[in-house]
Amino acid sequence: MTASVAKLTFVLLAVGWYAIRFEHARRSRRVAVRRDSRDSRENALLLISLSGLGILPLLYVATAFPRFADYTFRPAQAWIGVLFAVAALLLFQMTHRALGRNWSVTLQLRQDHKLITSGIYRKIRHPMYTAFWLWAVAQACLLPNWFAGFAGLVGFGVLFIGRIGREERMMLETFGDDYREYMSKTYRIIPLIF
């Protein structure tokens, strides 16, 4: 594998994510929002995550900026990145399919929102976040640049830390004991670990 192929793989990861998300976003917009927790904090978190997972790495792929932060490309590392990228896309597809019209890009509850506890959600409460962590690791492996490669881990990490508590509180307020019971039977992000 070459550095160019690794960069192309990252671009394909971004395109694949968009292709998966596009249809689900279109469908979910047709369902009325019952509760919307999007505020300036949420917008800032989304922008930080987008910058780390999209803007900075795509700028690097297109222009090699910031070149001074490059390090030696390692094909084996890039192949590991390919595996993480494929896993991220598969998990994105599974989570979007399981959520159906309940899905949204931000902290929203749709009309007739249901607590999803089957499929990928049977063991993991937040598999969409797991998929983004996989994306961030893939990015770090595929892009041999200290800034662009690791920007996804930082950008998504900020969103995750700033949002996960609010999201779980919202689910507890909405689903009460059903969500408490679900929490007791599942892992937050990674089965058997977290």
C-alpha positions in Angstrom: 0.0 0.0 0.0 1.2 3.5 -0.8 0.5 6.8 1.0 -1.7 7.9 -1.9 -3.9 4.7 -1.6 -4.1 5.3 2.2 -5.3 8.8 1.6 -7.8 7.6 -1.0 -9.1 5.1 1.6 -9.7 7.9 4.0 -11.7 9.8 1.3 -13.7 6.6 0.6 -14.4 6.3 4.3 -15.8 9.9 4.3 -17.9 9.3 1.1 -19.2 6.0 2.5 -20.2 7.6 5.7 -22.1 10.4 3.8 -23.8 7.8 1.5 -25.0 5.8 4.6 -26.2 8.9 6.4 -27.8 10.7 3.5 -30.8 8.4 3.1 -31.4 8.1 6.8 -31.2 11.8 7.3 -33.7 12.4 4.5 -36.1 9.9 6.0 -35.8 11.1 9.6 -36.5 14.7 8.6 -40.0 13.6 7.7 -40.7 12.7 11.4 -41.6 15.5 13.7 -39.1 16.4 16.5 -40.6 16.0 19.9 -37.6 17.3 21.9 -34.6 19.2 20.6 -31.6 19.8 22.8 -29.5 21.5 20.1 -28.0 24.6 21.5 -24.8 26.6 21.0 -22.8 24.1 23.1 -24.1 21.2 20.9 -23.3 23.2 17.7 -19.8 23.9 19.0 -19.2 20.2 19.8 -20.4 19.2 16.3 -18.1 21.8 14.7 -15.1 20.6 16.7 -15.9 17.0 15.7 -16.4 17.9 12.1 -13.1 19.8 12.0 -11.2 16.8 13.4 -12.9 14.0 11.5 -13.5 15.9 8.2 -12.1 19.3 7.6 -8.5 19.0 8.7 -7.9 15.5 7.3 -9.5 16.3 4.0 -7.5 19.5 3.8 -4.4 17.4 4.4 -5.4 14.9 1.7 -6.0 17.7 -0.8 -3.1 19.9 -0.1 -0.6 18.0 2.2 -1.0 20.8 4.7 0.4 20.8 7.4 3.4 19.1 5.7 5.8 19.9 8.6 3.8 17.4 10.8 4.3 14.4 8.4 6.0 11.3 9.7 7.2 8.2 7.8 4.4 6.3 6.1 4.1 2.6 7.2 2.1 0.3 4.9 1.3 -2.1 7.8 -0.2 0.8 9.8 -2.2 1.8 6.8 -3.6 -1.7 6.4 -4.7 -1.6 10.0 -6.4 1.7 9.1 -8.3 0.0 6.3 -9.6 -2.7 8.7 -10.8 0.0 11.1 -12.4 2.0 8.3 -14.3 -1.0 7.0 -15.4 -1.8 10.6 -16.5 1.8 11.1 -18.6 1.8 7.9 -20.2 -1.6 8.7 -21.1 -0.3 12.2 -22.5 3.0 10.8 -24.7 1.0 8.5 -25.9 -1.3 11.3 -26.7 1.6 13.7 -28.5 3.7 11.1 -30.6 0.7 10.0 -31.4 -0.2 13.6 -32.4 3.4 14.6 -34.5 4.0 11.5 -36.5 7.2 11.8 -35.3 7.6 15.5 -31.9 8.7 14.2 -30.7 12.3 14.3 -27.3 14.1 14.0 -27.9 15.9 17.3 -29.7 15.4 20.6 -33.2 15.1 19.4 -36.2 12.8 20.2 -38.6 12.2 17.4 -42.4 11.8 17.6 -43.2 8.3 18.8 -39.5 7.8 19.6 -38.8 4.3 20.7 -36.0 2.9 22.8 -34.0 0.6 20.5 -32.6 -2.4 22.4 -32.2 -5.0 19.7 -29.6 -5.8 17.0 -26.4 -3.9 17.5 -28.1 -2.1 20.5 -28.6 -5.3 22.4 -25.0 -5.1 23.9 -23.9 -1.6 23.2 -25.9 1.5 24.1 -24.0 3.9 21.8 -22.7 1.9 18.8 -22.7 5.1 16.6 -20.1 6.5 18.9 -18.2 3.3 18.7 -18.2 3.7 14.9 -16.9 7.2 15.2 -14.1 6.0 17.4 -13.2 3.4 14.8 -13.2 6.1 12.2 -10.9 8.2 14.3 -8.5 5.3 14.8 -8.6 4.5 11.0 -7.8 8.2 10.3 -4.8 8.1 12.6 -3.5 4.9 10.9 -4.2 6.1 7.3 -2.9 9.6 7.4 0.8 9.9 8.4 0.6 13.3 9.8 0.6 14.2 13.5 -2.1 16.8 13.1 -4.4 15.5 10.4 -4.1 11.9 11.5 -4.8 12.4 15.1 -7.3 15.3 14.7 -10.2 12.8 14.6 -9.3 11.3 18.0 -9.2 14.8 19.5 -12.2 16.3 17.7 -14.5 13.3 18.3 -13.1 12.9 21.8 -14.3 16.4 22.6 -17.8 15.8 21.2 -18.0 12.4 23.0 -17.0 13.8 26.4 -19.2 16.9 26.0 -22.2 15.0 24.9 -22.5 11.5 26.3 -23.7 12.5 29.7 -26.3 14.8 28.3 -27.6 12.1 26.0 -27.9 9.6 28.7 -29.7 12.0 30.9 -32.1 12.8 28.1 -32.8 9.1 27.6 -33.3 8.6 31.3 -35.8 11.5 31.5 -37.6 10.1 28.5 -37.6 6.3 29.1 -37.1 6.2 32.9 -36.8 2.7 34.4 -36.7 1.1 31.0 -33.5 3.0 30.2 -32.0 2.3 33.6 -32.6 -1.4 33.1 -31.1 -1.2 29.6 -28.1 0.6 31.0 -27.6 -2.2 33.5 -27.5 -4.9 30.7 -25.3 -3.1 28.2 -21.9 -1.5 27.7 -21.7 2.2 26.8 -19.2 1.9 23.9 -17.1 -1.2 23.9 -18.4 -4.7 24.9 -16.8 -6.2 27.9 -14.7 -3.0 28.5 -16.7 0.3 28.6 
